[in-house]
Amino acid sequence: MAAITSTSTSTSASTRTDWDLVVACLHHTGDLRTGLCISDEILVRRQADGLGERLKPAHGLMDWSHVRDSSDGAIARMAQLLRACGKQ
């Protein structure tokens, strides 16, 4: 998995990798952080597996390390859902 890097706001929608999209939408410094409703964010974060599967919000679901330490497959699932929510 890639290290956390700042995604430039000039990155075009067609060139964002799955990881870049996840960072842009879920990391507190992400340029797409706003505009994702909490129910969609929870749905996306439930795909992460960094702290284990099927976490509840009170048990680390909203913790960045749960996203950051996820497998490549989980990152791909999160990105797919973000794109379905209109995030690019």
C-alpha positions, -999 to 999 in steps of 0.1 A, spaced: 0 0 0 12 35 -7 23 59 20 0 87 28 7 116 5 -11 148 -1 -31 146 -33 -29 178 -53 -61 196 -60 -51 198 -96 -53 160 -100 -78 152 -127 -107 128 -120 -95 103 -146 -60 100 -131 -68 94 -94 -57 60 -82 -80 41 -58 -57 51 -30 -56 88 -40 -94 88 -41 -97 72 -7 -73 97 8 -90 126 -9 -124 116 5 -116 101 39 -84 117 52 -89 149 72 -66 168 47 -83 154 16 -95 178 -10 -128 159 -14 -134 155 23 -166 176 24 -198 166 6 -199 129 15 -228 124 38 -221 105 70 -242 74 60 -222 71 28 -189 76 47 -198 48 71 -207 25 42 -174 32 26 -154 28 58 -171 -5 65 -152 -18 35 -118 -11 52 -101 -39 70 -71 -22 87 -84 -29 122 -104 -60 113 -137 -65 95 -172 -54 105 -162 -26 129 -189 -5 144 -185 33 146 -177 32 183 -150 6 178 -126 23 154 -146 25 122 -139 63 119 -102 59 129 -79 68 100 -56 38 107 -85 15 99 -85 30 64 -47 35 61 -38 -1 70 -64 -17 47 -56 -43 21 -54 -35 -16 -88 -52 -20 -104 -32 7 -90 0 -8 -104 -10 -42 -139 -16 -27 -138 18 -9 -128 36 -41 -156 18 -61 -182 30 -36 -168 65 -36 -171 66 -73 -206 53 -71 -213 83 -47 -201 106 -74 -166 112 -60 -138 114 -86 
